[in-house]
């Protein structure tokens, strides 16, 4: 099943990559005058942290807007197109390097993109700020529980590499929902990490799950932005090239982290995302797909 999943993701990425790179190179004469160094630096740093579980989209959005590197209208498309291949690299690295139950990985990796496709219409009609507030509260509670366990205030286990029975059914359903929420800007990484941790799985198992699910989603949807010319080709190319380098560096850092440090990483990521949700709920709606 893992081999089939890799094959499907590989084919999707190949078709997307050929279409995207060909389009970007055809537009090289229209590249902006923004410095390559800044664009490469942005791709490397944000994808490094993305591999650690801190989504790159929020970071890139802030950088693009602060330094006026990309027009606001095409920021979402630029990030989706430019980060697809680095995210696929994350998925392949962690599917190979991290021991995770096949059924759990495959079912959750498929549930998220299906949720994005089938659930987007339903979720889009829900009040976005209420969703953000609810997610913020939920993530904050999980972060505090993890923190209490790390401080020896509560018992905190979690070294399983897979789930069965009702637990598996629940996480598949929740993954479907998180996939739908991603289409309106609710990131997938932190909720996935929190859910995996809460159900007693090893924190490291969240990485292949969340990265494979997101990679499939982005590989499937990235071509839409290319077709509609809704991205900055120069910036996207920089994100792709430097992003892959950042992914490989960070992947081997994450792989070698002791369990206690990994638990602290999960706690910080979930807490950070919770605060980001509260901040986003206080701002006007934006149409970004956060990962």
C-alpha positions as CSV (number, residue, x, y, z in Angstrom):
1,X,0.0,0.0,0.0
2,X,2.8,2.4,0.8
3,X,4.4,1.7,-2.6
4,X,1.1,2.4,-4.3
5,X,0.7,5.6,-2.3
6,X,4.2,6.7,-3.3
7,X,3.5,5.8,-7.0
8,X,0.3,7.8,-7.1
9,X,2.0,10.8,-5.4
10,X,5.0,10.5,-7.8
11,X,2.8,10.5,-10.9
12,X,0.7,13.4,-9.6
13,X,3.9,15.4,-8.9
14,X,5.5,14.5,-12.2
15,X,2.5,15.8,-14.2
16,X,2.3,18.9,-12.0
17,X,6.0,19.6,-12.1
18,X,6.3,19.3,-15.9
19,X,3.3,21.6,-16.4
20,X,4.5,24.2,-13.8
21,X,8.2,24.3,-14.8
22,X,7.4,24.5,-18.5
23,X,5.0,27.4,-17.8
24,X,7.5,29.2,-15.5
25,X,10.3,29.0,-18.0
26,X,8.1,30.2,-20.8
27,X,7.5,33.3,-18.7
28,X,11.2,33.9,-17.7
29,X,11.3,37.2,-19.8
30,X,8.6,38.6,-17.6
31,X,10.2,37.7,-14.3
32,X,10.1,40.5,-11.7
33,X,13.1,42.5,-10.6
34,X,12.9,41.2,-7.0
35,X,16.3,39.9,-5.8
36,X,16.9,36.2,-6.2
37,X,18.8,36.1,-2.9
38,X,15.7,37.3,-0.9
39,X,13.4,34.8,-2.7
40,X,15.8,31.9,-2.2
41,X,16.3,32.8,1.4
42,X,12.6,32.9,2.0
43,X,12.1,29.5,0.4
44,X,14.9,27.9,2.3
45,X,14.0,29.2,5.8
46,X,10.3,28.8,5.6
47,X,10.4,25.3,4.2
48,X,13.0,24.4,6.9
49,X,10.5,25.3,9.6
50,X,7.7,23.8,7.6
51,X,9.5,20.4,7.8
52,X,9.6,20.9,11.6
53,X,5.8,21.2,11.6
54,X,5.5,25.0,11.5
55,X,3.5,25.7,8.3
56,X,5.3,27.8,5.7
57,X,2.3,29.7,4.4
58,X,1.9,32.0,7.3
59,X,5.6,32.8,7.3
60,X,5.8,33.4,3.6
61,X,2.7,35.6,3.6
62,X,4.2,37.8,6.2
63,X,7.5,38.1,4.3
64,X,5.9,38.7,1.0
65,X,3.7,41.5,2.4
66,X,6.3,43.1,4.5
67,X,9.0,43.3,1.8
68,X,6.4,43.7,-1.0
69,X,7.9,40.7,-2.9
70,X,4.6,39.4,-4.4
71,X,1.3,41.1,-5.2
72,X,-1.4,40.2,-2.7
73,X,-3.7,38.9,-5.4
74,X,-1.3,36.1,-6.4
75,X,0.2,35.2,-3.0
76,X,-2.0,32.1,-2.5
77,X,-1.2,30.8,-5.9
78,X,2.5,31.5,-5.6
79,X,2.7,29.6,-2.3
80,X,0.7,26.7,-3.5
81,X,2.7,26.3,-6.7
82,X,6.1,27.0,-5.3
83,X,5.8,24.8,-2.2
84,X,4.3,21.8,-3.8
85,X,7.5,20.0,-4.7
86,X,9.2,20.7,-1.4
87,X,6.1,19.3,0.4
88,X,6.2,16.2,-1.8
89,X,9.9,15.8,-0.9
90,X,8.9,16.0,2.8
91,X,6.3,13.3,2.2
92,X,8.7,10.9,0.5
93,X,11.5,11.4,3.1
94,X,9.2,10.8,6.1
95,X,7.3,7.9,4.5
96,X,10.7,6.2,4.1
97,X,12.4,7.3,7.4
98,X,9.5,7.1,9.9
99,X,8.0,3.8,11.0
100,X,4.2,4.2,10.8
101,X,1.3,1.7,10.4
102,X,0.4,1.4,6.7
103,X,-3.3,1.4,7.2
104,X,-3.2,4.5,9.4
105,X,-0.9,6.4,7.0
106,X,-2.8,5.5,3.8
107,X,-6.3,6.1,5.2
108,X,-5.5,9.5,6.7
109,X,-3.4,10.6,3.7
110,X,-6.4,9.9,1.4
111,X,-9.0,11.3,3.8
112,X,-7.5,14.8,3.9
113,X,-7.6,15.5,0.1
114,X,-11.0,13.9,-0.2
115,X,-12.2,16.2,2.6
116,X,-10.7,19.2,0.7
117,X,-12.6,18.3,-2.4
118,X,-15.9,17.1,-1.0
119,X,-16.1,19.1,2.2
120,X,-15.0,22.5,0.9
121,X,-18.4,23.6,-0.1
122,X,-19.9,22.8,3.2
123,X,-17.1,24.3,5.2
124,X,-17.1,27.5,3.1
125,X,-20.6,28.2,4.2
126,X,-19.7,28.1,7.9
127,X,-18.7,31.3,9.7
128,X,-14.9,31.3,9.3
129,X,-14.2,33.2,12.4
130,X,-16.2,30.8,14.6
131,X,-14.2,27.9,13.1
132,X,-11.0,29.7,13.8
133,X,-12.0,30.5,17.4
134,X,-13.1,26.9,17.9
135,X,-9.9,25.5,16.5
136,X,-7.9,28.0,18.5
137,X,-9.6,26.9,21.8
138,X,-9.2,23.2,20.9
139,X,-5.5,23.5,20.0
140,X,-4.8,25.6,23.1
141,X,-6.4,22.9,25.3
142,X,-4.3,20.2,23.6
143,X,-1.1,22.3,24.0
144,X,-1.8,22.8,27.7
145,X,-2.4,19.1,28.2
146,X,0.9,18.3,26.4
147,X,2.7,21.0,28.5
148,X,1.2,19.6,31.7
149,X,2.5,16.1,30.8
150,X,6.0,17.5,30.0
151,X,6.1,19.2,33.4
152,X,5.0,15.9,35.1
153,X,1.7,17.4,36.2
154,X,-0.3,14.8,34.2
155,X,0.6,11.4,32.8
156,X,1.4,11.6,29.1
157,X,2.2,8.6,27.0
158,X,2.2,8.1,23.3
159,X,4.6,5.8,21.4
160,X,2.1,3.8,19.2
161,X,2.8,3.8,15.4
162,X,-0.8,3.2,14.3
163,X,-4.4,3.0,15.4
164,X,-7.2,0.4,15.0
165,X,-10.9,0.1,15.7
166,X,-12.9,3.1,16.7
167,X,-9.8,5.3,17.2
168,X,-8.9,4.8,13.6
169,X,-12.4,5.6,12.4
170,X,-12.4,8.8,14.5
171,X,-9.0,10.0,13.2
172,X,-10.1,9.3,9.6
173,X,-13.2,11.4,10.1
174,X,-11.3,14.2,11.8
175,X,-8.7,14.1,9.0
176,X,-11.5,14.5,6.5
177,X,-12.7,17.5,8.4
178,X,-9.2,19.0,8.7
179,X,-8.8,18.6,5.0
180,X,-12.0,20.5,4.3
181,X,-10.9,23.2,6.8
182,X,-7.6,23.7,5.0
183,X,-9.5,25.0,1.9
184,X,-10.5,28.1,3.9
185,X,-7.2,28.7,5.5
186,X,-7.1,26.5,8.6
187,X,-3.7,24.8,8.5
188,X,-3.6,21.0,8.5
189,X,-0.2,20.4,10.3
190,X,-0.9,21.5,13.8
191,X,-4.4,19.9,14.1
192,X,-3.0,16.7,12.8
193,X,-0.1,16.8,15.2
194,X,-2.4,17.4,18.1
195,X,-4.8,14.6,17.1
196,X,-2.0,12.1,16.6
197,X,-0.6,13.0,20.0
198,X,-4.0,12.9,21.7
199,X,-4.7,9.4,20.5
200,X,-1.4,8.1,21.9
201,X,0.7,7.8,18.8
202,X,4.3,8.6,18.7
203,X,4.7,12.4,17.8
204,X,7.0,11.6,14.9
205,X,4.3,9.6,13.1
206,X,2.4,12.9,12.5
207,X,5.1,14.0,10.0
208,X,4.6,11.4,7.2
209,X,0.8,11.6,7.7
210,X,0.4,15.3,7.6
211,X,3.0,15.8,4.9
212,X,1.7,13.1,2.6
213,X,-1.8,14.3,2.9
214,X,-0.8,17.9,2.2
215,X,1.4,16.9,-0.7
216,X,-1.4,15.0,-2.4
217,X,-3.7,18.0,-2.0
218,X,-1.2,20.5,-3.3
219,X,-0.1,18.3,-6.3
220,X,-3.7,17.9,-7.3
221,X,-4.6,21.6,-6.9
222,X,-1.5,23.4,-7.9
223,X,-2.1,23.2,-11.6
224,X,-5.2,25.3,-11.2
225,X,-3.1,28.3,-10.2
226,X,-0.7,27.8,-13.1
227,X,-3.5,27.5,-15.6
228,X,-5.2,30.7,-14.4
229,X,-1.8,32.5,-14.3
230,X,-2.5,33.3,-10.7
231,X,1.1,33.0,-9.4
232,X,4.5,34.7,-9.6
233,X,6.7,32.3,-11.6
234,X,10.1,33.7,-10.4
235,X,9.1,33.5,-6.8
236,X,7.6,30.1,-7.2
237,X,10.8,28.8,-8.8
238,X,12.9,30.2,-6.0
239,X,10.6,28.6,-3.4
240,X,10.8,25.3,-5.1
241,X,14.6,25.1,-5.5
242,X,15.6,26.6,-2.1
243,X,12.6,24.9,-0.4
244,X,13.8,21.4,-1.3
245,X,17.2,22.2,0.2
246,X,15.6,23.4,3.4
247,X,13.5,20.3,3.6
248,X,16.4,17.9,3.3
249,X,18.4,19.8,6.0
250,X,15.4,19.9,8.4
251,X,14.3,16.4,7.8
252,X,17.4,14.9,9.2
253,X,17.2,17.2,12.2
254,X,13.6,16.1,13.0
255,X,14.5,12.4,12.4
256,X,17.3,12.6,15.0
257,X,15.4,14.5,17.7
258,X,15.0,12.6,21.0
259,X,11.3,11.9,22.0
260,X,11.3,14.5,24.8
261,X,12.5,17.2,22.5
262,X,10.0,16.2,19.8
263,X,7.2,16.5,22.3
264,X,8.4,20.0,23.1
265,X,8.4,20.8,19.4
266,X,4.8,19.5,19.1
267,X,3.7,21.6,22.1
268,X,5.3,24.8,20.7
269,X,3.8,24.2,17.2
270,X,0.3,23.6,18.5
271,X,0.5,26.5,20.9
272,X,1.8,28.8,18.1
273,X,-1.0,27.7,15.8
274,X,-3.6,28.3,18.5
275,X,-2.5,31.8,19.0
276,X,-2.4,32.3,15.2
277,X,-6.0,31.1,15.0
278,X,-7.1,33.7,17.6
279,X,-5.3,36.4,15.7
280,X,-6.7,35.4,12.4
281,X,-10.2,35.3,13.8
282,X,-9.8,39.0,14.7
283,X,-8.8,40.0,11.2
284,X,-10.9,40.4,8.0
285,X,-11.3,37.2,6.0
286,X,-8.6,36.1,3.6
287,X,-8.6,33.4,1.0
288,X,-5.3,31.7,1.9
289,X,-4.8,27.9,2.1
290,X,-2.5,27.5,5.1
291,X,-0.4,24.4,5.7
